[in-house]
Amino acid sequence: MNALILNLPPILKLTDEQFEQLAAANRDLRLELTALGELVIMPPTGGNTGKRNIDLSFQLQAWNRQNQLGVAFDSSTGFRLPNGAERSPDASWVRQARWDALTPEQQDTFPPLCPDFAVELRSRTDSLEELRAKMREYLDNGLQLGWLIDPKTRQVEIYRSDRAIEVLQSPPTLSGEDVLPGFVLDLQLILALYGFQGSS
């Protein structure tokens, strides 16, 4: 099942609190809200995408626990971007000082910031152009480093705040560069698990 986009008329524009309540009442779905007020409904992921995602999140969290430079998040975390969109990257990370600057209430809801680092992992049903647009939106809202990983083509697009998009074909690893110092993502399992003929 592909993501479903509902165009809400201005009279039905959701407040931040209403969106949070809607997301809490529909935990089986991943919900996002675009800057234009469109409600994006994404179904749960398939098995292979879930296996890739947990490997990605595990590696990021293992590095973060060792270095303690910030806070790592999985795909269930929604962020309220400066442009008003509510987005949930597949994995993300925020510098400790930025996280600590939030109030406890802001930390408990959808944090009102763009992550410093975010990953989008393409599943079998994801539109590549929509994911690219999401990555550009992250950059426009303060992202420092982002990866768009496409297991189908074994291609990775690297988004940085200070230079053009870089495209890598079948890289064995990815570097967190100066945003995530010392972090190296091993892509062996993430790219090897791909099989679009099966469940994603």
C-alpha positions in Angstrom: 0.0 0.0 0.0 1.3 3.4 -1.0 1.2 6.5 1.2 -2.2 8.3 1.1 -2.3 12.1 0.9 -5.4 13.9 2.2 -5.8 17.5 1.1 -7.5 19.2 4.1 -9.4 22.4 3.3 -8.4 25.5 5.3 -11.4 25.1 7.6 -10.0 21.7 8.7 -6.5 22.8 9.2 -5.1 20.8 12.1 -3.5 22.5 15.1 -0.3 21.0 16.5 -2.3 19.6 19.4 -5.0 18.1 17.1 -2.3 16.5 14.9 -0.6 14.9 18.0 -4.0 13.6 19.2 -4.7 12.1 15.7 -1.3 10.4 15.6 -1.8 9.0 19.1 -5.2 7.6 18.2 -3.8 5.9 15.1 -0.6 4.3 16.3 -0.8 1.6 13.6 -0.2 4.3 11.0 2.7 6.7 10.5 1.3 10.2 10.0 3.0 13.3 8.7 1.7 16.7 7.9 3.2 18.8 5.1 3.9 22.5 5.3 0.8 23.0 3.1 -1.4 21.2 5.6 -1.7 17.9 3.7 -2.1 14.9 5.9 0.2 12.0 4.7 -0.9 8.5 5.9 1.7 5.8 5.6 1.0 2.2 6.3 3.3 0.1 8.6 6.4 -1.2 6.9 6.9 -4.7 5.5 9.3 -7.2 7.0 12.4 -6.4 4.9 12.1 -2.6 5.4 11.7 -3.2 9.2 14.8 -5.4 9.3 16.8 -2.7 7.5 15.4 0.0 9.7 16.3 -1.7 12.9 19.8 -2.3 11.8 20.2 1.3 10.8 18.7 2.5 14.2 20.9 0.0 16.1 24.1 1.3 14.6 23.2 4.9 15.2 22.2 4.3 18.8 25.3 2.2 19.5 27.5 5.1 18.3 25.4 7.6 20.2 25.6 5.7 23.5 29.4 5.5 23.2 29.9 9.1 22.3 27.0 10.8 24.1 27.0 13.9 21.8 23.3 14.0 21.3 20.0 12.1 21.1 19.1 9.5 18.5 15.6 8.7 17.4 13.8 6.0 15.4 11.1 6.2 12.8 8.3 6.6 15.3 9.5 10.1 16.3 7.8 13.1 14.7 9.5 16.5 14.4 7.7 19.8 14.0 9.9 21.6 11.4 10.2 25.4 11.3 8.1 25.5 8.1 5.1 23.9 10.0 5.5 20.4 8.6 5.4 17.4 10.9 8.0 14.8 9.7 9.2 11.4 10.9 12.6 10.4 9.4 13.5 6.7 9.5 16.4 7.5 11.8 17.6 10.9 13.1 19.8 12.6 15.6 19.9 15.9 17.4 22.9 17.6 19.1 22.7 17.5 22.9 22.7 21.3 23.3 19.7 21.7 20.9 17.8 19.0 22.7 18.6 20.4 26.1 17.3 23.8 25.0 13.8 22.3 24.6 11.3 22.3 27.5 10.3 19.0 29.0 6.9 19.4 27.3 8.5 20.0 23.9 10.6 16.9 24.4 7.5 14.8 25.3 5.5 15.9 22.2 6.8 16.4 18.6 10.1 18.3 19.1 9.8 21.7 17.4 13.1 21.5 15.4 14.7 19.9 12.5 17.2 17.1 13.3 20.9 17.8 12.7 21.0 14.4 10.9 18.3 12.4 9.2 18.0 9.2 7.1 15.2 8.2 4.8 15.3 4.5 3.8 13.3 3.8 0.6 10.9 0.9 0.8 9.3 -0.9 -2.1 6.3 1.4 -2.2 8.1 4.7 -1.6 8.2 7.3 -4.3 11.8 8.3 -4.9 10.9 11.9 -5.9 8.8 12.3 -2.7 11.7 11.2 -0.6 14.0 13.6 -2.4 11.6 16.4 -1.8 11.5 15.5 1.9 15.3 15.5 2.1 15.3 19.0 0.5 12.7 20.1 3.0 14.9 18.9 5.8 17.9 20.9 4.4 15.7 24.0 4.0 14.8 23.7 7.7 18.3 23.3 9.2 19.5 19.7 8.5 23.3 19.4 8.5 23.7 15.9 7.0 21.2 13.5 5.5 21.2 10.2 3.7 18.6 8.9 1.3 19.3 5.1 1.0 17.7 3.3 -1.9 18.2 -0.5 -1.5 16.5 -1.2 -4.9 19.3 0.6 -6.8 21.9 0.2 -4.1 22.4 4.0 -4.3 22.8 6.5 -1.6 22.3 10.3 -1.9 24.1 12.4 0.6 22.6 15.8 1.5 24.7 18.4 3.2 23.9 21.9 4.2 27.0 23.4 2.6 27.4 21.6 -0.8 25.6 19.9 -3.6 24.0 16.4 -3.3 26.5 13.6 -3.7 25.4 10.2 -5.2 27.3 7.0 -4.3 26.7 3.6 -5.9 26.9 0.6 -3.7 29.0 2.1 -0.9 30.1 -0.4 1.8 29.9 2.3 4.5 28.8 5.9 5.1 30.7 8.4 7.2 28.9 10.7 9.7 31.6 13.2 8.9 31.9 16.2 11.2 28.2 16.0 12.2 28.5 12.6 13.7 32.2 12.3 14.4 33.5 8.8 14.3 30.2 7.3 13.2 30.5 4.8 10.3 27.3 3.1 9.0 27.9 -0.4 7.8 25.6 -0.8 4.8 26.2 -4.5 4.2 23.0 -5.8 5.8 20.9 -2.8 4.8 21.7 -3.2 1.1 21.9 -7.0 1.1 18.4 -7.5 2.5 16.9 -6.0 -0.5 14.5 -8.1 -2.6 11.6 -6.1 -4.2 10.0 -9.3 -5.4 9.2 -10.1 -1.8 7.7 -8.2 1.1 9.2 -4.9 1.8 
